[in-house]
Each structure stands twice: as structure tokens, then as C-alpha cells.
Amino acid sequence: MRSPAPFGKRYDLLVTYDVDTSTQAGRRRLRRVARICEGYGQRVQYSVFECRLTREQLEALQHRLVQELDETLDSLRVYVLKGGRDGALFTYGRDTYRDFDEPLIL
């Protein structure tokens, strides 16, 4: 897959996946895919992650995920949010998103 961005710039992405869990191997794949995504972004729904990544990070994420998936059973979709997260999102109900680019006060 061609990357959408020049190196260095960061992009808001939506990563979604559907892993077949009808077997024990599928359930293991699901856990591994979720763990990989947790390292790159934040979960906003069960199989949906919002990420802000550079082109290099996106390529690494895609490479790792494709290696885990069974392409005959599973699905992976990566959406580039051209207007950024704020320009592409309507939220209704609880939104637990945290912008990790902003200062974090504990």
C-alpha cells in the first residue's frame, strides 16, 4: 500500500479491523492485533483506533498488522483523516479521546 504522506509529517488515522475469532488461533490473532494497535494509538471502540502517526510509523504499523492477519479470514482498514481528527469527526455521547500532543496535567 502506498503511504499518503511525505516523511516527517504526522497524520490522523482511523485503524479498524475485523478478525475472525471462531477458532483459538483467531482469538490469539485478535489479541495480538489489538496489542499492536494500542502501541500506536488509542482505542475508541472495540476494534477501532485513532492514531496520529508519521509516514514511517504508519508503514511500521501496517507491516506489523499485515503479518498478524489471516488475509483469507480477517480485514484491516486504515483511513487517513484528510482534515485531521477534528475536521472529520462528529461525536455523540461519551468521548474519552485524549490529545497526547497537548500538555498532560496529572
Phi, psi and omega in degrees: 000136177285138178280147186274357193220153172291159180297143176098321180287147180254144183231146174276131183229155171242121181248123179232149179212156175225110182250129179294120184248025181284350178234165177297321178298321178295320178295323176294317177301316180301314179297318180293318179297315179299317180297319177298312181298323179299334179282350184241342184199196179238139181288130177246341170211177188309310183240033182227128180234140171259132183227149171236105190229155169280170178301318180298316179295320178298315179298319178295316179299310181300317180300312180297317182292316181298325178294329181279328188285151167262105188294348176275343184238332190251166180222141176228133176228133177236118180253130173271123180272093189305322179270012186078170182302312184295328180278349185243002192240135166242126182244135175233132182086200186292132177233110184260016181298138174239129177275104184281358173278340179275158176301138180254119181256123181258000000 
